Structure formats: C-alpha cells, structure tokens
C-alpha cells in the first residue's frame, strides 16, 4: 500500500452481493472526483482464501471483526454497512485531509 494514498476496503462476498456492487460503483465515481493518486481501494472477498486471510488481518488491526458488508478506511472500520455516496465521500475526504496534515507535520519535524 502506498503510504501517501488513503486505502479503502469493502468487506463483502464479491459474487452476488448487491451492496458490494453499490460500494464499488460509489468508489469508482468517487475515485474520478478525487485528486489523482489520493485513494486506492479493493474488495476483501470473503468468498476467497485471500479475502478470509485479509479479513482475519483486519480483525487483528481493527480490534474487532469487520462485519459483512462493511467499509474499512486505512485499516479502521469506518462503516458497519455500505453507506450512501455522500457519507462515504465525506469519510474518504476526511481521511485524505488527515493524511495530508500528518504528512505536513512529519515534514516540519524532519521525520
């Protein structure tokens, strides 16, 4: 994961998941609206071995098991469901701003 990008993960069963399809559509539209290279996203497909492994990893990182479906932003559970466009957009934009602010502070401190 690029440390400059906000990373959004959709935790869902990829095949036949209407809510997952909705989240993908929202993230695709949002990705077009955002500054280039400010966000990356992926689906944690609980129908695959890799998805189950990532889900277990997220459980450890988040301190609790992300529900299915849910949205994880920068390894933090942001939504226990699939939100509407405005809510997800706001959360991603806040994460981008937070990351930019932290980066600026680190540069000033010389780290």
C-alpha positions as CSV (number, residue, x, y, z in Angstrom):
1,X,0.0,0.0,0.0
2,X,1.3,3.4,-0.9
3,X,1.7,5.4,2.3
4,X,0.5,8.6,0.5
5,X,-2.8,7.1,-0.5
6,X,-5.9,6.5,1.6
7,X,-6.8,2.8,1.3
8,X,-10.4,1.8,1.3
9,X,-11.5,-1.8,1.6
10,X,-15.0,-3.2,1.0
11,X,-15.6,-6.2,3.2
12,X,-18.1,-8.4,1.4
13,X,-18.9,-11.5,-0.5
14,X,-18.0,-10.4,-4.0
15,X,-20.2,-12.8,-6.1
16,X,-23.9,-11.8,-6.0
17,X,-23.5,-9.1,-3.4
18,X,-25.7,-6.2,-4.5
19,X,-24.4,-4.0,-1.7
20,X,-20.8,-4.8,-2.7
21,X,-21.7,-3.7,-6.3
22,X,-23.1,-0.5,-4.9
23,X,-20.0,0.2,-2.9
24,X,-17.8,-0.5,-5.9
25,X,-19.9,1.9,-8.0
26,X,-19.6,4.6,-5.3
27,X,-15.8,4.2,-5.1
28,X,-15.4,4.2,-8.8
29,X,-17.3,7.5,-9.1
30,X,-15.5,9.0,-6.0
31,X,-12.1,7.9,-7.4
32,X,-12.8,10.0,-10.6
33,X,-13.7,13.1,-8.4
34,X,-10.6,12.9,-6.2
35,X,-7.2,14.3,-6.8
36,X,-5.1,11.8,-8.8
37,X,-3.4,9.1,-6.7
38,X,-5.1,10.2,-3.4
39,X,-7.1,7.0,-2.9
40,X,-6.8,3.3,-3.7
41,X,-9.4,0.6,-3.0
42,X,-10.0,-3.1,-3.1
43,X,-12.6,-5.7,-2.2
44,X,-12.0,-8.1,0.7
45,X,-13.8,-11.0,-0.9
46,X,-14.9,-13.4,1.8
47,X,-15.5,-16.0,-0.8
48,X,-11.8,-16.4,-1.4
49,X,-8.9,-17.7,0.7
50,X,-7.0,-14.4,0.3
51,X,-10.1,-12.5,1.4
52,X,-10.6,-14.6,4.5
53,X,-6.9,-14.1,5.4
54,X,-7.2,-10.3,4.9
55,X,-10.4,-10.3,7.0
56,X,-8.5,-12.0,9.8
57,X,-5.7,-9.5,9.5
58,X,-8.3,-6.6,9.6
59,X,-9.8,-8.2,12.7
60,X,-6.4,-8.0,14.4
61,X,-5.7,-4.5,13.2
62,X,-9.1,-3.0,13.9
63,X,-9.6,-4.7,17.3
64,X,-12.8,-6.3,16.2
65,X,-14.1,-8.3,13.2
66,X,-15.4,-6.1,10.4
67,X,-19.0,-7.1,9.6
68,X,-20.1,-8.2,6.2
69,X,-20.6,-5.9,4.4
70,X,-18.6,-3.0,5.8
71,X,-16.1,-0.3,4.8
72,X,-12.6,-0.1,6.2
73,X,-10.6,3.0,5.6
74,X,-6.8,2.9,6.4
75,X,-7.3,-0.3,8.4
76,X,-10.1,1.2,10.6
77,X,-13.7,0.2,10.4
78,X,-15.4,3.3,9.0
79,X,-18.9,1.9,8.4
80,X,-20.6,-1.3,9.6
81,X,-22.6,-1.3,6.4
82,X,-22.5,0.1,2.9
83,X,-23.1,3.9,3.2
84,X,-24.6,6.3,0.7
85,X,-22.3,8.3,-1.7
86,X,-22.2,11.4,0.4
87,X,-21.3,9.6,3.7
88,X,-18.6,7.6,2.0
89,X,-17.3,10.6,0.1
90,X,-17.0,12.6,3.3
91,X,-15.2,9.9,5.2
92,X,-12.7,9.4,2.4
93,X,-12.1,13.1,2.0
94,X,-11.6,13.4,5.8
95,X,-9.0,10.6,5.7
96,X,-7.2,12.3,2.8
97,X,-7.1,15.6,4.7
98,X,-5.9,13.8,7.8
99,X,-3.2,12.0,5.9
100,X,-2.1,15.3,4.2
101,X,-2.0,17.1,7.6
102,X,0.0,14.3,9.2
103,X,2.5,14.3,6.3
104,X,2.9,18.1,6.6
105,X,3.6,17.8,10.3
106,X,6.1,15.0,9.7
107,X,8.0,17.1,7.1
108,X,8.2,20.0,9.5
109,X,9.5,17.7,12.3
110,X,12.0,16.2,9.8
111,X,10.8,12.6,10.1
